[in-house]
Amino acid sequence: MKTNKKVKKGFTLLEVLIALAVLSISILGIYSIQNMSLNAIASSKAKMFVIERAYDRITRQINFPDKAFEETEDYNGTLVHYSFLKEASGVQMVQKVTMTVSTDQATVSFIYYEKASGSSSGFGM
């Protein structure tokens, strides 16, 4: 006795379409995560650049306190703007300096304290 049963081998068109849809959605998810990662890296690089410029400028300001405070500098094709705000700190002969460094991609502010200009050289005398 022979039976005429056909043995199906392979996938139906519907199964292939469902598999392609699942694959497409998972690839889009991976692409989205990769895109977010690349944006975070670019943002981090911009912030690190501004922080490096800020540390350099703080060092210059401490060593050369008579230099202009408001300034825009072209650093390898990137415009960097520096601004300083000096105000009383609440401690006699010490002033609070807020320095803001910005580019078109990132901004950072630092606060440091320095001897108030115009005060005598001896503290407490």
Order of alpha helices (4+ residues) and beta strands (2+ residues): alpha-beta-beta-beta-beta
